[in-house]
Amino acid sequence: MRKLYVAAYVYMILGLIMGLAYREITKIKDFHGDTQLGLVHTHLLALGMLFFLIVLALEKLFGLTENRRLFATFFWVYNAGMAVTIGAMTVHGTLTVYGKESNEAIAGIAGLGHIALTVGLVLMFINLGKRIPANRTPEAE
């Protein structure tokens, strides 16, 4: 459970830092347009902090960490997907603010990050499904 708390806490710190960075970078460059840099803050807070707080509550209710291998695979795949996705968004958004052209490689890397996030989410739901007891029939009680 501590690992989930630490993950949520780290994503909260990163989300707040990236919100500040977005504001300061766009202010320094006098940028007034759309950029993915503005979305990094929200993604870190929603897909990072809030997600892991929810998983922490699910762990408390259903013991998700009892299947150590499945839980560890979910945890590391999801976090790797977050790192790749957030990194690609940050690079793409910063290039936009600085007036540079982004290339297809950055979009491809972001796509790989999203695939890893999807795999992580599927693993989390598989784990949760194994931990939630099946419906009981009246005869079983």
Disulfide bonds with the S-S distance in Angstrom:
none
